[in-house]
Each structure stands twice: as structure tokens, then as C-alpha cells.
Amino acid sequence: EAGVAQSPRYKIIEKRQSVAFWCNPISGHATLYWYQQILGQGPKLLIQFQNNGVVDDSQLPKDRFSAERLKGVDSTLKIQPAKLEDSAVYLCASSLIWGQGLSSYNEQFFGPGTRLTVL
Amino acid sequence: AQSVSQHNHHVILSEAASLELGCNYSYGGTVNLFWYVQYPGQHLQLLLKYFSGDPLVKGIKGFEAEFIKSKFSFNLRKPSVQWSDTAEYFCAVNAQGKTSYDKVIFGPGTSLSVIP
């Protein structure tokens, strides 16, 4: 099966500029995640969608970051304006959660990421 | 709040040495557990996963992990490492039932360098 697609793979911008990332999850995966991975750290969840609804955006800096998944399939993550500390790899993942509650199983599949450098 | 810790930030081994990377989590309920690997310049790949059943899980490339519920641990092991195992290793935990959705928390990662 095709994997999670992301574009662009690399982006270099100056601070205060805007940038957008795109993600196309695996077909049929209802759940989509955006993570930020700063060099030397583990991925940090920014936002999680279930179909086209947001279920967790508690760690998303909402003053500058936004994300949408309008038709419940692909998604875009935007940063406006960018800061130096936003330099990181932005990972998109999708999963097909089966079962419910305490009997649910969630395996995530990751895309290649977009490496953002803010100068 | 749920959290995941990994014991070592950076591990250096010679080829053929045995590997054990520690992972502990803080959550008293039911969990799914994962180890991911990230080779230089590549994206995250799943090494192995635990959902239920036998606590000793075997994954790809000769890796295995043991879930010890009483210790809240999910340590990764490999009896004999190769140079090609040089990578970043991440432990991740999916805490079930805490909210209406499943949330996956990643550890900070352990960088493994294998010397030929």
C-alpha cells in the first residue's frame, strides 16, 4: 500500500515569513497527526484529527500555527509568522484505530517529514 | 500527565555487542507500546509493537522487547548489533481509555552508534 506522503521535503524561509506543509495519509486512515521533531528530541504532537474534526490541539501554538483537514483526507499545516525556534522536522502520521476504548489498537504510519529551516 | 522516559541519550557499542535500551512510561491503565527507529536521513519506521498477549515481542531485524507491566517498562534488546543499526531509537506509548481518543506519547530518543 502507498505510504503517507508529505511535501515539500525541505523548506528554508526567513523569520516572519509564512510556510505551509501538505500531508496525504494512507487511504482509509481516519486519524491524522502532525508532529514537530526538533533536532535531538522525540516527536511532539501538535494536532490530531479524527476524520475532519480536531480531537487534540493542546500543544499547537495557535497564535502562529494552524491546521486543517477539510474533507477528512489530506491536511495542511501552516505557520504564520515563522520564528527561529520553529526550525524542525514536521512529521505527518496516520493510523487506522480499530476496536474501542480499552480494546482499541492504534498503529501509526509516518511520512518522510518536511525539514524546515528558519533563518 | 502521561510521560515516556528513555534511560540513555547516547549509546556507543562495538559490532557484535549486545544492546538493551530502556524505556519507562507513567500511566496506570492499558497501553499499546511501540519502538520506532529512525536511520540517518530517513523517516520513522516501526520496529515492533505490543498490544496484548505475550509480553515478549519480536520485531524486525532481530530486535525484541519485553513489556513488564509491574515496572512500567518496555525495554528494547538485540543480542548482537551491526554497524547498520546505527540510528535513533524512540519508545512510544499509546494510553488507552484516558480520553475519548487515543494519544501517542514519544520518548526523547536514544542515539545508538555502532563502531565497526
HADDOCK unambig.tbl for C-alpha pairs under 7 A between the chains (distance, minus, plus):
assign (segid A and resid 41 and name CA) (segid B and resid 108 and name CA) 4.93 0.50 0.50
assign (segid A and resid 41 and name CA) (segid B and resid 109 and name CA) 6.34 0.50 0.50
assign (segid A and resid 42 and name CA) (segid B and resid 90 and name CA) 6.87 0.50 0.50
assign (segid A and resid 42 and name CA) (segid B and resid 106 and name CA) 5.85 0.50 0.50
assign (segid A and resid 42 and name CA) (segid B and resid 107 and name CA) 5.69 0.50 0.50
assign (segid A and resid 42 and name CA) (segid B and resid 108 and name CA) 4.24 0.50 0.50
assign (segid A and resid 42 and name CA) (segid B and resid 109 and name CA) 5.56 0.50 0.50
assign (segid A and resid 43 and name CA) (segid B and resid 106 and name CA) 6.16 0.50 0.50
assign (segid A and resid 101 and name CA) (segid B and resid 96 and name CA) 6.40 0.50 0.50
assign (segid A and resid 101 and name CA) (segid B and resid 97 and name CA) 5.06 0.50 0.50
assign (segid A and resid 102 and name CA) (segid B and resid 30 and name CA) 6.57 0.50 0.50
assign (segid A and resid 102 and name CA) (segid B and resid 96 and name CA) 5.51 0.50 0.50
assign (segid A and resid 102 and name CA) (segid B and resid 97 and name CA) 5.25 0.50 0.50
assign (segid A and resid 105 and name CA) (segid B and resid 51 and name CA) 6.70 0.50 0.50
assign (segid A and resid 110 and name CA) (segid B and resid 44 and name CA) 6.12 0.50 0.50
assign (segid A and resid 111 and name CA) (segid B and resid 43 and name CA) 6.61 0.50 0.50
assign (segid A and resid 112 and name CA) (segid B and resid 42 and name CA) 6.77 0.50 0.50
assign (segid A and resid 112 and name CA) (segid B and resid 43 and name CA) 4.64 0.50 0.50
assign (segid A and resid 113 and name CA) (segid B and resid 43 and name CA) 6.84 0.50 0.50
